[in-house]
Amino acid sequence: MGMQLKIYSSLVFCILLIACRTETSWEKWTENHIRPLSSLDEQNYEDLYFLDNLLVGKTFVILGEETHGEKATVEYKLRLIRYLNQKLGYKILLAEGLNFYTYTNDSSLIKENASLQYLRSDAFSSVYKSLSDSFLLFGIDTNQSLYTQSFIDSLRQFVGLIENDNFSIDWEKMNQANRVLYELRNTAIHSESELYQRLRKADSLIINLQSVEKFLSTILVSNTDIFLSKLWMQKIKNRICELKDYRLMAENRFLHKKFTLDSLSRKAIVLRDRQMAENIRWIKSVYPDDKFIVWTATVHGLKSYHVLEEPHRTRFNYRKSLRSYLDDWFPGQTYTIAFNDYEGSIDDGKRLKGTLPIPSVESLESVMNRYYPFSFIDFSSCRDSLLIKRNFKANLMGGEKEGAWMQAVDGVLFIQKQTPLYQHKK
């Protein structure tokens, strides 16, 4: 009788333990752990004090966004950045859409060299006003910008400062090819011969840039020039990455007469993710003791794509995210915050604009919408392995998708009402 009682008690205990551990569903877990946040213009930061413990040991905080056209997201990111900088000592902001190591206090120059419109918006302008020795802004992107057309001239000027008679190259030919490719970047290609002519120019320029990079890596220079040489070598890597991207996109557009997501464009996306991550690692080597905020689309900040359900897993699983590289190089030092919203409209100043679709009833957004206009959920605090693997729908990157989102991002910041970043004048 005593043995039976012990067995019965053990079974009851196990059942209760399992019931407590799973909290029945991901919805219930979210409801029990949702955290209210103040409005985006609130200057009292008591609601963000929880970040002090949450981000201990985190060198990189990735602030992701579903698109680059959401004003409320931009404004809430700026509120977070102020807190991260002033209270937690995150000194350096790294921006997607701004080319590698673009560093200046001249906001007009930054805007001129921005490839993504959010960097030119009025909502982002407060960042430029706050730049100082205690808050720096660097670019990590490879996209072509106005600066690209003068890249060879600038490189030639630097190499000319180094006295060495053993290196010669046809700078004029390089400059001509660079300018032609810059001007033709987004123009149509009408024939196969025209396509191959452009590809040959890109290949020739890549080979010449690799020669300059090799030269800079082998010469002995002063301590000052060592840093500048390494900087230019990294800049060259970025220009080569963009040229390889150009080759793939040119072939893609010629084959389909428009941009499509095929094997060529996917290779280009892979190149860009890898190079942006390499740029972060390079900047980290220059500022080894500092902490960084990374402003990017959530798609670059995902820990993994394989947690998505089909057809989205196949669509994204060919690539390795920027975050994945950081996890390889700096394990345990990165925290990704994805931003989402429930309703409203967006406009990125280019092609992406319109009213947001209402999320499905069983989505993360619908659950979070029941509570607060602004809120936060920390997925990284969940210790239930079964719950972490649970699939649910969420609008975290380019529309509603199903997947094990607790494994994809660390936290989610919810905004109930979204507003467009740009308001087009009639």
SULFEN-V655461 format. One record per pair of residues at least 24 apart in sequence whose C-alpha atoms are under 10 Angstrom apart, sorted by the first residue. I is the first residue (numbers start at 0). J is the second residue. If there is no record, write none. Layout:
i=[I,I]
j=[J,J]
This chain:
i=[17,19,20,20,20,20,20,21,21,21,21,21,21,22,22,23,24,24,24,25,25,25,25,25,25,25,25,25,26,26,26,26,26,26,26,27,28,28,28,28,29,29,29,29,29,29,29,29,30,30,30,30,30,31,32,32,32,32,32,32,33,33,33,33,33,33,33,33,33,33,33,34,34,34,34,34,34,34,34,34,35,35,35,35,35,35,35,35,35,36,36,36,36,36,36,36,36,37,37,37,37,37,38,38,38,38,38,38,39,39,39,39,39,39,39,39,39,39,39,40,40,40,40,41,41,42,42,42,43,44,44,44,44,44,46,47,47,47,47,47,48,48,48,50,50,50,50,50,51,51,51,51,53,53,53,53,54,54,54,54,54,55,55,56,56,56,56,56,57,57,57,57,57,57,57,57,57,58,58,58,58,58,58,58,58,58,58,58,58,58,59,59,59,59,59,59,59,59,59,59,59,59,59,59,59,59,59,59,60,60,60,60,60,60,60,60,60,60,60,60,60,61,61,61,61,61,61,61,61,61,61,61,61,61,61,61,61,61,61,61,61,62,62,62,62,62,62,62,62,62,62,62,62,62,62,62,63,63,63,63,63,63,63,63,63,63,63,63,63,63,63,63,63,63,63,64,64,64,64,64,64,64,64,64,64,64,64,64,64,64,65,65,65,65,65,65,65,65,65,65,65,65,65,66,66,66,66,66,66,66,66,66,66,66,66,66,66,66,67,67,67,67,67,67,67,67,67,67,67,67,67,67,67,68,68,68,68,68,68,68,68,68,68,68,68,68,68,68,68,68,68,68,69,69,69,69,69,69,69,69,69,69,69,69,69,69,70,70,70,70,70,70,70,70,70,70,70,70,70,70,71,71,71,71,71,71,71,71,71,71,71,72,72,72,72,72,72,72,72,72,72,72,73,73,73,73,73,73,73,73,73,74,74,74,74,75,75,75,75,76,76,76,76,77,77,77,77,79,80,80,80,81,81,81,83,83,83,84,84,84,84,84,85,85,87,88,88,88,88,88,89,89,89,89,89,89,89,90,90,90,90,90,90,90,90,90,90,90,90,91,91,91,91,91,91,91,91,91,91,91,91,91,91,91,92,92,92,92,92,92,92,92,92,92,92,92,92,93,93,93,93,93,93,93,93,93,93,93,93,93,93,94,94,94,94,94,94,94,94,94,94,94,94,95,95,95,95,95,95,95,95,95,95,95,95,96,96,96,96,96,96,96,96,96,97,97,97,97,97,97,97,97,97,98,98,98,98,98,98,98,98,98,98,98,98,98,98,98,99,99,99,99,99,99,99,99,99,99,99,99,99,99,99,99,99,100,100,100,100,100,100,100,100,100,100,100,100,101,101,101,101,101,101,102,102,102,102,103,103,103,103,103,104,104,104,104,104,104,105,106,108,108,109,109,109,111,111,111,112,112,112,112,112,112,112,113,113,113,113,113,113,113,114,114,114,114,114,114,115,115,115,115,115,115,116,116,116,116,116,116,117,117,117,117,117,119,120,120,120,120,121,121,122,122,123,135,136,136,137,137,137,137,138,138,138,138,138,138,139,139,139,139,139,139,139,139,139,139,139,139,139,140,140,140,140,140,140,140,140,140,140,141,141,141,141,141,141,141,141,141,141,141,141,141,141,141,142,142,142,142,142,142,142,142,143,143,143,143,143,143,143,144,145,146,147,147,147,147,147,147,148,148,148,148,148,148,148,148,148,149,149,149,149,150,150,150,150,150,150,151,151,151,151,151,151,151,152,153,154,154,154,154,154,154,155,157,157,157,157,158,158,158,158,158,160,161,161,161,161,161,161,161,162,163,165,166,166,166,167,167,167,168,168,168,168,169,170,172,172,172,172,173,173,173,173,173,173,173,174,175,175,176,176,176,176,177,177,177,177,177,180,180,180,181,181,183,183,184,184,184,184,184,185,185,185,185,186,186,187,187,187,187,187,188,188,188,188,188,188,189,189,190,191,191,191,193,194,194,194,194,194,195,195,195,197,197,197,198,198,198,198,198,198,198,199,200,200,201,201,201,201,201,201,202,202,202,202,204,204,204,205,205,205,205,205,205,205,205,206,208,208,208,208,208,209,209,209,211,212,226,229,230,230,233,233,233,233,234,236,236,236,237,237,237,237,237,237,240,240,240,240,240,241,241,241,241,242,243,243,243,244,244,244,244,260,261,262,265,265,265,265,266,266,268,268,268,268,269,269,269,269,269,270,270,271,271,272,272,272,272,272,272,272,272,273,273,273,273,273,273,273,274,275,275,275,275,276,276,276,276,276,276,276,277,277,277,279,279,279,280,280,280,280,290,291,292,292,293,295,295,296,296,296,296,296,297,297,297,297,297,297,297,297,297,297,297,298,298,298,298,298,298,299,299,299,300,300,300,300,300,300,300,300,300,300,301,301,301,301,301,301,301,301,301,301,301,302,302,302,302,302,302,302,302,302,303,303,303,303,304,304,304,304,304,305,305,305,305,306,306,306,306,306,306,306,306,306,306,307,307,307,307,307,307,307,307,307,307,308,308,308,308,308,308,308,309,309,309,310,310,311,311,311,312,312,312,322,333,334,334,334,334,335,335,335,335,335,335,336,336,336,336,336,336,336,336,336,337,337,337,337,337,337,337,337,337,337,337,338,338,338,338,338,338,338,338,338,339,339,339,339,339,339,339,339,339,339,339,339,339,339,340,340,340,340,340,340,340,340,340,340,340,340,340,340,340,340,341,341,341,341,341,341,341,341,341,341,341,342,342,342,342,342,342,343,343,343,343,343,343,344,344,344,344,344,345,345,345,345,345,345,346,346,346,346,346,346,347,347,347,347,348,348,348,348,348,349,352,352,352,353,354,354,354,355,355,355,356,356,356,357,358,358,358,358,358,359,359,359,359,360,361,361,361,362,362,362,362,362,362,362,363,363,363,363,363,363,363,363,363,364,364,364,364,364,364,364,364,365,365,365,367,367,367,367,368,368,368,368,369,370,371,371,371,372,372,372,372,373,373,373,373,373,374,374,374,374,374,375,375,375,375,375,376,376,376,376,376,377,377,377,377,377,377,378,378,378,378,378,378,378,378,379,379,379,379,379,380,380,380,381,381]
j=[383,383,382,383,384,385,386,382,383,384,385,386,387,383,386,386,385,386,389,363,385,386,387,388,389,390,391,405,361,362,363,365,366,367,391,366,376,378,381,386,363,366,367,375,376,377,378,381,366,367,369,370,376,376,375,376,377,378,380,381,366,367,370,371,374,375,376,377,411,412,413,367,370,371,373,374,375,376,377,412,370,371,372,373,374,375,376,412,413,371,372,373,374,375,412,413,414,75,371,372,373,374,75,78,372,373,374,414,71,72,73,74,75,76,77,78,79,373,414,74,75,77,78,75,78,78,81,82,82,78,79,81,82,86,374,78,79,82,83,375,82,86,87,79,82,83,86,87,82,83,86,87,334,377,379,380,83,87,332,333,334,87,332,290,331,332,333,334,89,290,291,329,330,331,332,333,334,89,283,287,288,289,290,291,292,329,331,332,333,334,89,91,92,93,279,289,290,291,292,293,322,325,329,331,332,333,334,335,89,92,290,291,292,293,294,300,332,333,334,335,336,92,93,291,292,293,294,295,296,297,299,300,301,322,333,334,335,336,337,408,409,292,293,294,295,296,297,300,334,335,336,337,338,410,411,412,293,294,295,296,297,298,299,300,301,335,336,337,338,339,395,396,408,411,412,294,295,296,297,298,299,300,336,337,338,339,395,396,397,412,295,296,297,298,337,338,339,340,394,395,396,397,398,295,296,297,298,338,339,345,346,347,351,352,395,396,397,398,96,115,116,117,118,295,296,345,346,347,348,349,351,419,420,115,116,117,120,344,345,346,347,348,349,350,351,352,353,417,418,419,420,421,117,339,340,343,344,345,346,347,352,417,418,419,420,421,117,120,121,122,123,344,345,346,347,417,418,419,420,421,122,340,343,345,414,415,416,417,418,419,420,338,339,340,412,413,414,416,417,418,419,420,117,118,120,122,123,294,338,418,420,122,123,125,420,338,373,412,414,123,294,338,412,122,123,125,126,292,126,292,294,126,129,134,290,291,292,133,134,290,291,292,133,134,290,133,134,289,290,291,133,134,135,289,290,291,292,130,131,132,133,134,135,136,286,289,290,291,292,130,132,133,134,135,136,137,282,283,286,289,290,291,292,293,126,130,134,135,136,137,138,139,290,291,292,293,294,135,136,137,138,139,140,278,279,282,291,292,293,294,295,118,136,137,138,139,140,275,279,292,293,294,295,137,138,139,140,141,142,275,293,294,295,296,299,138,139,140,141,142,143,144,294,295,136,137,138,139,140,141,142,143,144,137,138,139,140,141,142,143,144,146,147,234,237,238,275,278,137,138,139,140,141,142,230,233,234,237,238,274,275,278,279,281,282,136,137,138,139,140,230,233,234,278,279,281,282,136,137,138,139,140,146,135,136,137,138,127,130,135,136,137,128,129,130,131,135,136,130,130,145,146,136,137,138,144,145,146,138,142,143,144,145,146,147,138,140,142,143,144,145,146,140,141,142,143,144,145,140,142,144,347,348,349,346,347,348,349,420,421,346,347,348,420,421,348,347,348,420,421,420,421,420,421,420,291,291,292,278,279,282,293,275,278,279,282,293,294,237,274,275,276,277,278,279,280,281,282,293,294,295,237,241,271,272,274,275,276,278,279,295,234,236,237,238,239,240,241,242,244,270,271,272,274,275,278,237,238,240,241,242,244,245,271,181,184,237,238,241,242,245,181,181,181,177,178,180,181,238,241,174,175,176,177,178,179,180,181,182,174,177,178,181,174,177,178,234,235,238,175,176,177,178,208,235,238,177,231,208,211,231,232,234,235,211,224,227,228,231,211,214,215,228,231,224,215,218,219,220,221,224,228,220,218,214,210,211,214,210,211,214,207,208,210,211,207,207,200,203,204,207,200,201,203,204,205,207,208,204,200,204,200,201,203,204,201,204,205,238,242,204,242,245,242,245,245,249,242,245,246,248,249,245,248,249,252,249,252,249,252,253,256,257,249,250,252,253,254,256,253,256,253,250,253,254,253,246,249,250,252,253,246,249,250,245,246,249,242,243,245,246,247,249,250,246,242,246,239,241,242,243,245,246,239,242,243,246,238,239,242,235,236,238,239,240,241,242,243,239,232,235,236,238,239,235,236,239,235,236,285,281,281,282,274,277,278,281,278,274,277,278,270,271,274,275,277,278,267,270,271,273,274,267,270,271,274,267,267,270,271,268,269,270,271,314,314,317,314,315,317,318,317,318,317,318,319,320,317,318,319,320,321,318,319,320,321,299,318,319,320,321,322,323,324,318,319,320,321,322,323,324,321,299,320,321,324,320,321,322,323,324,325,328,321,324,325,321,324,325,324,325,328,329,332,333,333,334,335,321,337,337,338,395,396,397,322,335,336,337,338,339,395,396,397,407,408,322,337,395,396,397,407,323,335,396,325,333,334,335,336,337,396,407,408,409,334,335,336,337,395,396,404,406,407,408,409,326,333,334,335,404,406,407,408,409,404,406,407,408,402,403,404,406,407,402,403,406,407,388,389,390,401,402,403,404,405,406,407,390,391,392,400,401,402,403,404,406,407,390,391,392,400,401,402,403,400,401,402,400,401,400,401,402,400,401,402,408,409,379,408,409,410,379,407,408,409,410,411,375,376,377,378,408,409,410,411,412,375,394,395,396,407,408,409,410,411,412,413,375,394,395,396,410,411,412,413,414,363,364,367,393,394,395,396,411,412,413,414,415,416,417,364,365,367,368,372,373,393,394,395,412,413,414,415,416,417,418,365,366,367,368,372,394,413,414,415,416,417,368,414,415,416,417,418,414,415,416,417,418,419,416,417,418,419,420,417,418,419,420,421,422,418,419,420,421,422,423,419,420,421,422,419,420,421,422,423,421,419,420,421,419,417,418,419,398,417,418,394,398,399,399,392,393,394,398,399,392,393,394,399,392,391,392,393,391,392,393,394,399,400,401,391,392,393,394,395,399,404,411,413,392,393,394,395,399,413,414,415,392,393,415,412,413,414,415,413,414,415,416,415,415,413,414,415,413,414,415,416,412,413,414,415,416,411,412,413,414,415,410,411,412,413,414,409,410,411,412,413,405,408,409,410,411,412,404,405,406,407,408,409,410,411,405,406,408,409,410,405,409,410,405,409]
